[in-house]
Amino acid sequence: MSQRIAIAGAYGSGKTLLSEALSEVTGLPRAEGTAMREPIGGEGKHAWSWTEGELLQLTVRRHAERTLDEAAHPGGFISDGSILHDWVYAKLRLIAGPNPGTEQPLGSRFRSEVTAAYEDVADQIGKLAVRHAKTAYDVFFHLPVEFPLDEDNRPVNEIFRTLSDGLLLPAIAETGIPVHTITGSPAERIRQIVEITGLPVAVDIEKALASVQGR
């Protein structure tokens, strides 16, 4: 039986390392979209300089790339993130920015008319993402924030990650797909996923992690 696994979690929670190593351990292919920190449309603009329209452009681009990549693996896959993450990132960036200074809930924050209009577009994309996720995945594995951010993940800060999970987890619940919270070291996380899914172990877990971390 095929297994379509989504590795979920806030920015910098360890999704990429886990998905890469889990792919090596189980032999399931890994699916992904363009990293959100990549330049928009090849223009080379830093994340701090993105306009609202460019942010939504990248969200749609990631949506399309991830959908195509996942569809290319009908026998199952491990998705680094999920279709829901693209919407979460866009909505947070629009309302709070990448470096929010307060954990004030998004619902109570001020929006200009322009920001509210862009947010409505983002939320419509979010509705499409939830509908897609209902049939795209068999299980979510959520990685809580347990490790500090790497320098590569700046300018996003810790408050951004907290707010991200506040949007992501209700969206996952809305899909009705089973979700398991996985904690501990990368090796412990992989062992938990293997135990829950029953996937065969084709490569030693520690060797797979060492291979991925050495790239």
VENQUI-V181118 format. One record per helix or strand of 2 or more residues. SS is the DSSP state (H for helix, E for strand). FROM is the first residue (numbers start at 1). TO is the last residue. If there is no record, write none. Layout:
SS;FROM;TO
SS;FROM;TO
//
This chain:
E;3;9
H;15;26
E;29;31
H;40;42
H;47;49
H;52;71
E;76;81
H;83;96
H;106;108
H;113;136
E;139;143
H;151;153
H;158;175
E;179;182
H;186;197
H;205;213
//
